[in-house]
Amino acid sequence: MKAMIFAAGLGTRFKPWTDHHPKALAEVNHKPLLQRNIEYLQQYGIQDVIVNVHHFAGQIEEAVACHKGWGSRVVISDEREVVLETGGGLLKARELFTPGERFLTCNADILTDLNIRKLLRFHETQQALISFGVTGRPSSRVLLFDEENRLCGWRNVQTGEERISIAKPGLVAKAYSCVVVFNYEVFELMKKAGFSGKFSLIDVYLKLAANHRILGYDHSGDRLVDVGKPESVGKAEELFK
């Protein structure tokens, strides 16, 4: 099984570090975020990793080469010309995945101990196209699910804006954990839906949700830190030694 770590972002919330470095190389207890995610995947036997790069791409390439992928087989997906966000970055890397095989993605700046083995079991049992971790933690943007954990929409909690894919009463709001299992067929479905260039995976989920099983796997209680701002490093260092 292959995995992709999204590491191409500009990291504007993580200044001043990102004025001179990619956020993926910011350290938590003396380990770069990228290394921590590679080692997280290794715990579940995932050794083939794709990393997309844009902001200070050369520094990530140099770190991967210097540390020999931290024990994994790391391939770079180069987005130097233009950053493509998560959806566009995934579609660009299509040729680096194995046709017909499911795969996983995660974000370099999210640290969690979500059990990937359990997520995969959930994905298989529920016969989903896409399954991703969610929790009940507070968030400014949430995904909306029905009683069967099927994705039905999205809400901006601060503005009240909603995007509904399946209209149902009593939808439950949960926060996205950015650890995702995909069936390979998602690439063709993205193309058929007209996706190209720069776009978010959230857009893909909402576009495909009405006709495909896109499910949330609730792993509330697991450790999770969004290392999106410098002040979040302290919390991450408390939880991830």
Secondary structure as a PSIPRED ss2 file (coil, helix, strand):
# PSIPRED VFORMAT (PSIPRED V4.0)

   1 M C   1.000  0.000  0.000
   2 K E   0.000  0.000  1.000
   3 A E   0.000  0.000  1.000
   4 M E   0.000  0.000  1.000
   5 I E   0.000  0.000  1.000
   6 F E   0.000  0.000  1.000
   7 A C   1.000  0.000  0.000
   8 A C   1.000  0.000  0.000
   9 G C   1.000  0.000  0.000
  10 L C   1.000  0.000  0.000
  11 G C   1.000  0.000  0.000
  12 T H   0.000  1.000  0.000
  13 R H   0.000  1.000  0.000
  14 F H   0.000  1.000  0.000
  15 K C   1.000  0.000  0.000
  16 P C   1.000  0.000  0.000
  17 W H   0.000  1.000  0.000
  18 T H   0.000  1.000  0.000
  19 D H   0.000  1.000  0.000
  20 H C   1.000  0.000  0.000
  21 H C   1.000  0.000  0.000
  22 P C   1.000  0.000  0.000
  23 K H   0.000  1.000  0.000
  24 A H   0.000  1.000  0.000
  25 L H   0.000  1.000  0.000
  26 A C   1.000  0.000  0.000
  27 E E   0.000  0.000  1.000
  28 V E   0.000  0.000  1.000
  29 N C   1.000  0.000  0.000
  30 H C   1.000  0.000  0.000
  31 K E   0.000  0.000  1.000
  32 P E   0.000  0.000  1.000
  33 L H   0.000  1.000  0.000
  34 L H   0.000  1.000  0.000
  35 Q H   0.000  1.000  0.000
  36 R H   0.000  1.000  0.000
  37 N H   0.000  1.000  0.000
  38 I H   0.000  1.000  0.000
  39 E H   0.000  1.000  0.000
  40 Y H   0.000  1.000  0.000
  41 L H   0.000  1.000  0.000
  42 Q H   0.000  1.000  0.000
  43 Q C   1.000  0.000  0.000
  44 Y C   1.000  0.000  0.000
  45 G C   1.000  0.000  0.000
  46 I C   1.000  0.000  0.000
  47 Q C   1.000  0.000  0.000
  48 D E   0.000  0.000  1.000
  49 V E   0.000  0.000  1.000
  50 I E   0.000  0.000  1.000
  51 V E   0.000  0.000  1.000
  52 N E   0.000  0.000  1.000
  53 V E   0.000  0.000  1.000
  54 H C   1.000  0.000  0.000
  55 H C   1.000  0.000  0.000
  56 F C   1.000  0.000  0.000
  57 A H   0.000  1.000  0.000
  58 G H   0.000  1.000  0.000
  59 Q H   0.000  1.000  0.000
  60 I H   0.000  1.000  0.000
  61 E H   0.000  1.000  0.000
  62 E H   0.000  1.000  0.000
  63 A H   0.000  1.000  0.000
  64 V H   0.000  1.000  0.000
  65 A H   0.000  1.000  0.000
  66 C H   0.000  1.000  0.000
  67 H C   1.000  0.000  0.000
  68 K H   0.000  1.000  0.000
  69 G H   0.000  1.000  0.000
  70 W H   0.000  1.000  0.000
  71 G H   0.000  1.000  0.000
  72 S C   1.000  0.000  0.000
  73 R E   0.000  0.000  1.000
  74 V E   0.000  0.000  1.000
  75 V E   0.000  0.000  1.000
  76 I E   0.000  0.000  1.000
  77 S E   0.000  0.000  1.000
  78 D E   0.000  0.000  1.000
  79 E C   1.000  0.000  0.000
  80 R C   1.000  0.000  0.000
  81 E C   1.000  0.000  0.000
  82 V C   1.000  0.000  0.000
  83 V C   1.000  0.000  0.000
  84 L C   1.000  0.000  0.000
  85 E H   0.000  1.000  0.000
  86 T H   0.000  1.000  0.000
  87 G H   0.000  1.000  0.000
  88 G H   0.000  1.000  0.000
  89 G H   0.000  1.000  0.000
  90 L H   0.000  1.000  0.000
  91 L H   0.000  1.000  0.000
  92 K H   0.000  1.000  0.000
  93 A C   1.000  0.000  0.000
  94 R H   0.000  1.000  0.000
  95 E H   0.000  1.000  0.000
  96 L H   0.000  1.000  0.000
  97 F C   1.000  0.000  0.000
  98 T C   1.000  0.000  0.000
  99 P C   1.000  0.000  0.000
 100 G C   1.000  0.000  0.000
 101 E C   1.000  0.000  0.000
 102 R C   1.000  0.000  0.000
 103 F E   0.000  0.000  1.000
 104 L E   0.000  0.000  1.000
 105 T E   0.000  0.000  1.000
 106 C E   0.000  0.000  1.000
 107 N E   0.000  0.000  1.000
 108 A C   1.000  0.000  0.000
 109 D C   1.000  0.000  0.000
 110 I E   0.000  0.000  1.000
 111 L E   0.000  0.000  1.000
 112 T E   0.000  0.000  1.000
 113 D C   1.000  0.000  0.000
 114 L C   1.000  0.000  0.000
 115 N C   1.000  0.000  0.000
 116 I H   0.000  1.000  0.000
 117 R H   0.000  1.000  0.000
 118 K H   0.000  1.000  0.000
 119 L H   0.000  1.000  0.000
 120 L H   0.000  1.000  0.000
 121 R H   0.000  1.000  0.000
 122 F H   0.000  1.000  0.000
 123 H H   0.000  1.000  0.000
 124 E H   0.000  1.000  0.000
 125 T H   0.000  1.000  0.000
 126 Q C   1.000  0.000  0.000
 127 Q C   1.000  0.000  0.000
 128 A C   1.000  0.000  0.000
 129 L C   1.000  0.000  0.000
 130 I E   0.000  0.000  1.000
 131 S E   0.000  0.000  1.000
 132 F E   0.000  0.000  1.000
 133 G E   0.000  0.000  1.000
 134 V E   0.000  0.000  1.000
 135 T E   0.000  0.000  1.000
 136 G C   1.000  0.000  0.000
 137 R C   1.000  0.000  0.000
 138 P C   1.000  0.000  0.000
 139 S C   1.000  0.000  0.000
 140 S C   1.000  0.000  0.000
 141 R E   0.000  0.000  1.000
 142 V E   0.000  0.000  1.000
 143 L E   0.000  0.000  1.000
 144 L E   0.000  0.000  1.000
 145 F E   0.000  0.000  1.000
 146 D C   1.000  0.000  0.000
 147 E C   1.000  0.000  0.000
 148 E C   1.000  0.000  0.000
 149 N C   1.000  0.000  0.000
 150 R E   0.000  0.000  1.000
 151 L E   0.000  0.000  1.000
 152 C E   0.000  0.000  1.000
 153 G E   0.000  0.000  1.000
 154 W E   0.000  0.000  1.000
 155 R E   0.000  0.000  1.000
 156 N E   0.000  0.000  1.000
 157 V C   1.000  0.000  0.000
 158 Q C   1.000  0.000  0.000
 159 T C   1.000  0.000  0.000
 160 G C   1.000  0.000  0.000
 161 E C   1.000  0.000  0.000
 162 E E   0.000  0.000  1.000
 163 R E   0.000  0.000  1.000
 164 I E   0.000  0.000  1.000
 165 S C   1.000  0.000  0.000
 166 I C   1.000  0.000  0.000
 167 A C   1.000  0.000  0.000
 168 K C   1.000  0.000  0.000
 169 P C   1.000  0.000  0.000
 170 G C   1.000  0.000  0.000
 171 L C   1.000  0.000  0.000
 172 V E   0.000  0.000  1.000
 173 A E   0.000  0.000  1.000
 174 K E   0.000  0.000  1.000
 175 A E   0.000  0.000  1.000
 176 Y E   0.000  0.000  1.000
 177 S E   0.000  0.000  1.000
 178 C E   0.000  0.000  1.000
 179 V E   0.000  0.000  1.000
 180 V E   0.000  0.000  1.000
 181 V E   0.000  0.000  1.000
 182 F E   0.000  0.000  1.000
 183 N C   1.000  0.000  0.000
 184 Y C   1.000  0.000  0.000
 185 E C   1.000  0.000  0.000
 186 V H   0.000  1.000  0.000
 187 F H   0.000  1.000  0.000
 188 E H   0.000  1.000  0.000
 189 L H   0.000  1.000  0.000
 190 M H   0.000  1.000  0.000
 191 K H   0.000  1.000  0.000
 192 K H   0.000  1.000  0.000
 193 A C   1.000  0.000  0.000
 194 G C   1.000  0.000  0.000
 195 F C   1.000  0.000  0.000
 196 S C   1.000  0.000  0.000
 197 G C   1.000  0.000  0.000
 198 K C   1.000  0.000  0.000
 199 F C   1.000  0.000  0.000
 200 S C   1.000  0.000  0.000
 201 L H   0.000  1.000  0.000
 202 I H   0.000  1.000  0.000
 203 D H   0.000  1.000  0.000
 204 V H   0.000  1.000  0.000
 205 Y H   0.000  1.000  0.000
 206 L H   0.000  1.000  0.000
 207 K H   0.000  1.000  0.000
 208 L H   0.000  1.000  0.000
 209 A C   1.000  0.000  0.000
 210 A C   1.000  0.000  0.000
 211 N C   1.000  0.000  0.000
 212 H C   1.000  0.000  0.000
 213 R C   1.000  0.000  0.000
 214 I E   0.000  0.000  1.000
 215 L E   0.000  0.000  1.000
 216 G E   0.000  0.000  1.000
 217 Y E   0.000  0.000  1.000
 218 D E   0.000  0.000  1.000
 219 H C   1.000  0.000  0.000
 220 S C   1.000  0.000  0.000
 221 G C   1.000  0.000  0.000
 222 D C   1.000  0.000  0.000
 223 R C   1.000  0.000  0.000
 224 L E   0.000  0.000  1.000
 225 V E   0.000  0.000  1.000
 226 D E   0.000  0.000  1.000
 227 V C   1.000  0.000  0.000
 228 G C   1.000  0.000  0.000
 229 K C   1.000  0.000  0.000
 230 P C   1.000  0.000  0.000
 231 E C   1.000  0.000  0.000
 232 S H   0.000  1.000  0.000
 233 V H   0.000  1.000  0.000
 234 G H   0.000  1.000  0.000
 235 K H   0.000  1.000  0.000
 236 A H   0.000  1.000  0.000
 237 E H   0.000  1.000  0.000
 238 E H   0.000  1.000  0.000
 239 L H   0.000  1.000  0.000
 240 F C   1.000  0.000  0.000
 241 K C   1.000  0.000  0.000
